[in-house]
Amino acid sequence: MSQYDNNLSGALFKNDRKEKETHPDYTGSCEIEGQDYWISAWIKVGKEGSKRPGEKFMSLAFKLKDQQQAPSQPKPTPTPAPMDDDDIPL
């Protein structure tokens, strides 16, 4: 039996835990080049002056699944290079 290739495929489901307007309307996951991603999707309406005003569309965001769990760490502060007496203008 052959194994199904999931590359470049995924699925979205209605977000039944949406509590704020900024939360995605749909969530899901996909696989791209062997990496697993979370997908977030928002239903939006084209604004006046856009190519398709009034038309509904989905706005998507992808995030690596591994990045979701990683704690954010502060970036190290760069150490200034030491100055020689020759670097000081007279």
Contact map, one row per residue, 1 for C-alpha under 8 A:
111000000000000000000000000000000000000000000000000000000000000000000000000000000000000000
111100000000000000000000000000000000000000000000000000000000000000000000000000000000000000
111110000000000000000000000000000000000000000000000000000000000000000000000000000000000000
011111000000000000000000000000000000000000000000000000000000000000000000000000000000000000
001111100000000000000000000000000000000000000000000000000000000000000000000000000000000000
000111111100000000000000000001100000000000000000000000000000000000000000000000000000000000
000011111000000000000000000001111100000000000000000000000000000000000000000000000000000000
000001111100000000000000000001111000000000000000000000000000000000000000000000000000000000
000001111110000000000000000001110000000000000000000000000000000000000000000000000000000000
000001011111000000000000000111100000000000000000000000000000000000000000000000000000000000
000000001111100000000000000111000000000000000000000000000000000000000000000000000000000000
000000000111110000000000011110000000001000000000000000000000000000000000000000000000000000
000000000011111000000000011100000000000000000000000000000000000000000000000000000000000000
000000000001111100000000111000000000000000000000000000000000000000000000000000000000000000
000000000000111111000001111000000000000000000000000000000000000000000000000000000000000000
000000000000011111000000000000000000000000000000000000000000000000000000000000000000000000
000000000000001111100000000000000000000000000000000000000000000000000000000000000000000000
000000000000001111111011100000000000000000000000000000000000000000000000000000000000000000
000000000000000011111010000000000000000000000000000000000000000000000000000000000000000000
000000000000000001111110000000000000000000000000000000000000000000000000000000000000000000
000000000000000001111111000000000000000000000000000000000000000000000000000000000000000000
000000000000000000011111000000000000000000000000000000000000000000000000000000000000000000
000000000000000001111111100000000000000000000000000000000000000000000000000000000000000000
000000000000001001001111111000000000000111000000000000000000000000000000000000000000000000
000000000000011001000011111000000000000111100000000000000000000000000000000000000000000000
000000000001111000000001111100000000000111000000000000000000000000000000000000000000000000
000000000001111000000001111110000000011110000000000000000000000000000000000000000000000000
000000000111100000000000011111000000011100000000000000000000000000000000000000000000000000
000000000111000000000000001111100001111000000000000000000000000000000000000000000000000000
000001111110000000000000000111110001111000000000000000000000000000000000000000000000000000
000001111100000000000000000011111111100000000000000000000000000000000000000000000000000000
000000111000000000000000000001111111100000000000000000000000000000000000000000000000000000
000000110000000000000000000000111110000000000000000000000000000000000000000000000000000000
000000100000000000000000000000111111000000000000000000000000000000000000000000000000000000
000000000000000000000000000000111111100000000000000000000000000100000000000000000000000000
000000000000000000000000000011110111110000000000000000000000000110000000000000000000000000
000000000000000000000000000011110011111000000000000000000000011110000000000000000000000000
000000000000000000000000001111000001111100000000000000000000011110000000000000000000000000
000000000001000000000000001111000000111110000000000000000001111000000000000000000000000000
000000000000000000000001111100000000011111000000000000000001110000000000000000000000000000
000000000000000000000001111000000000001111100000000000000111100000000000000000000000000000
000000000000000000000001110000000000000111110000000000000111000000000000000000000000000000
000000000000000000000000100000000000000011111000000000011110000000000000000000000000000000
000000000000000000000000000000000000000001111100000000011110000000000000000000000000000000
000000000000000000000000000000000000000000111110000011111000000000000000000000000000000000
000000000000000000000000000000000000000000011111011111111000000000000000000000000000000000
000000000000000000000000000000000000000000001111110111000000000000000000000000000000000000
000000000000000000000000000000000000000000000111110111000000000000000000000000000000000000
000000000000000000000000000000000000000000000011111110000000000000000000000000000000000000
000000000000000000000000000000000000000000000111111110000000000000000000000000000000000000
000000000000000000000000000000000000000000000100111110000000000000000000000000000000000000
000000000000000000000000000000000000000000000111111111100000000000000000000000000000000000
000000000000000000000000000000000000000000001111111111100000000000000000000000000000000000
000000000000000000000000000000000000000000001111000111110000000000000000000000000000000000
000000000000000000000000000000000000000000001100000111111000000000000000000000000000000000
000000000000000000000000000000000000000000111100000001111100000000000000000000000000000000
000000000000000000000000000000000000000000111100000000111110000000000000000000000000000000
000000000000000000000000000000000000000011110000000000011111000000000000000000000000000000
000000000000000000000000000000000000000011110000000000001111100000000000000000000000000000
000000000000000000000000000000000000001111000000000000000111110000000000000000000000000000
000000000000000000000000000000000000001110000000000000000011111000000000000000000000000000
000000000000000000000000000000000000111100000000000000000001111100000000000000000000000000
000000000000000000000000000000000000111000000000000000000000111110110000000000000000000000
000000000000000000000000000000000011110000000000000000000000011111110000000000000000000000
000000000000000000000000000000000001110000000000000000000000001111111000000000000000000000
000000000000000000000000000000000000000000000000000000000000000111111100000000000000000000
000000000000000000000000000000000000000000000000000000000000001111111100000000000000000000
000000000000000000000000000000000000000000000000000000000000001111111100000000000000000000
000000000000000000000000000000000000000000000000000000000000000011111110000000000000000000
000000000000000000000000000000000000000000000000000000000000000001111111000000000000000000
000000000000000000000000000000000000000000000000000000000000000000001111100000000000000000
000000000000000000000000000000000000000000000000000000000000000000000111110000000000000000
000000000000000000000000000000000000000000000000000000000000000000000011111000000000000000
000000000000000000000000000000000000000000000000000000000000000000000001111100000000000000
000000000000000000000000000000000000000000000000000000000000000000000000111110000000000000
000000000000000000000000000000000000000000000000000000000000000000000000011111000000000000
000000000000000000000000000000000000000000000000000000000000000000000000001111100000000000
000000000000000000000000000000000000000000000000000000000000000000000000000111110000000000
000000000000000000000000000000000000000000000000000000000000000000000000000011111000000000
000000000000000000000000000000000000000000000000000000000000000000000000000001111100000000
000000000000000000000000000000000000000000000000000000000000000000000000000000111110000000
000000000000000000000000000000000000000000000000000000000000000000000000000000011111000000
000000000000000000000000000000000000000000000000000000000000000000000000000000001111111100
000000000000000000000000000000000000000000000000000000000000000000000000000000000111111100
000000000000000000000000000000000000000000000000000000000000000000000000000000000011111100
000000000000000000000000000000000000000000000000000000000000000000000000000000000011111110
000000000000000000000000000000000000000000000000000000000000000000000000000000000011111110
000000000000000000000000000000000000000000000000000000000000000000000000000000000011111111
000000000000000000000000000000000000000000000000000000000000000000000000000000000000011111
000000000000000000000000000000000000000000000000000000000000000000000000000000000000000111
